[in-house]
Amino acid sequence: MSTHDTQYFKVGQEYDNDARPVLEAVYGALKEKGYNPVNQIVGYIMSGDPTYITSYKNARSLIMKVDRDELVEELLTQYIRTNDWN
């Protein structure tokens, strides 16, 4: 495969994962503790370092149960739906 070929990443149609409720819970916990939830979640997704997420309300344990690619997929899916790109 050359660097000009496009690689494919396939997920199932309407792939259902646990990312949404986890993101909602983690977002709420971060906000309650006074953190910028977007910055902290992005830091976690980019680095994989769970210390970006507070342990308050078990948020750190929750987010670590979901693969980071599933978190990105959920965020992107919701962004696309919100902006009516479909």
C-alpha positions as CSV (number, residue, x, y, z in Angstrom):
1,M,0.0,0.0,0.0
2,S,1.4,3.3,-1.0
3,T,1.0,6.6,0.9
4,H,-1.5,7.7,-1.7
5,D,-3.9,4.9,-1.0
6,T,-6.8,5.5,1.3
7,Q,-7.2,3.2,4.3
8,Y,-10.7,2.2,5.4
9,F,-12.0,2.1,8.9
10,K,-15.4,0.5,9.1
11,V,-17.9,0.6,11.9
12,G,-21.3,-1.1,11.9
13,Q,-24.3,0.9,10.8
14,E,-25.7,2.8,13.7
15,Y,-23.0,1.3,15.9
16,D,-24.3,1.3,19.4
17,N,-21.8,1.8,22.2
18,D,-21.8,2.9,25.7
19,A,-19.9,6.1,24.9
20,R,-22.8,8.6,25.1
21,P,-23.9,8.0,28.7
22,V,-20.2,7.7,29.8
23,L,-19.4,11.1,28.1
24,E,-22.5,12.7,29.7
25,A,-21.5,11.4,33.2
26,V,-17.8,12.4,32.8
27,Y,-18.7,15.8,31.4
28,G,-21.0,16.5,34.4
29,A,-18.4,15.4,36.9
30,L,-15.7,17.5,35.3
31,K,-18.0,20.5,35.2
32,E,-19.1,20.1,38.8
33,K,-15.4,20.0,39.9
34,G,-14.7,23.3,38.0
35,Y,-12.7,21.8,35.1
36,N,-13.2,22.7,31.4
37,P,-14.8,19.4,30.4
38,V,-14.0,19.8,26.7
39,N,-10.3,20.4,27.3
40,Q,-10.0,17.5,29.8
41,I,-11.8,15.0,27.6
42,V,-9.7,16.0,24.5
43,G,-6.6,15.6,26.6
44,Y,-7.7,12.1,27.6
45,I,-8.6,11.1,24.1
46,M,-5.4,12.4,22.6
47,S,-3.0,11.1,25.2
48,G,-4.8,8.1,26.8
49,D,-3.7,9.5,30.1
50,P,-6.6,8.9,32.6
51,T,-5.4,11.7,34.9
52,Y,-7.0,14.2,32.6
53,I,-10.3,12.9,34.1
54,T,-11.4,13.5,37.7
55,S,-12.1,10.5,39.9
56,Y,-15.0,12.4,41.3
57,K,-18.3,10.4,40.8
58,N,-16.2,7.5,39.4
59,A,-15.7,9.4,36.1
60,R,-12.2,8.2,35.5
61,S,-13.2,4.5,35.9
62,L,-16.2,5.1,33.7
63,I,-14.3,6.6,30.8
64,M,-11.6,4.0,30.9
65,K,-14.2,1.3,30.2
66,V,-14.9,2.8,26.8
67,D,-12.3,2.6,24.0
68,R,-11.0,6.0,23.0
69,D,-12.0,5.4,19.3
70,E,-15.6,4.8,20.5
71,L,-15.5,8.1,22.3
72,V,-14.3,9.9,19.1
73,E,-16.9,8.1,17.0
74,E,-19.7,9.2,19.4
75,L,-18.5,12.8,19.5
76,L,-18.1,13.0,15.7
77,T,-21.5,11.3,15.1
78,Q,-23.3,13.8,17.4
79,Y,-21.4,16.7,15.8
80,I,-22.5,15.6,12.4
81,R,-26.1,15.1,13.5
82,T,-26.2,18.5,15.3
83,N,-24.9,20.3,12.2
84,D,-27.3,18.4,9.8
85,W,-24.5,17.0,7.6
86,N,-26.4,13.8,6.8
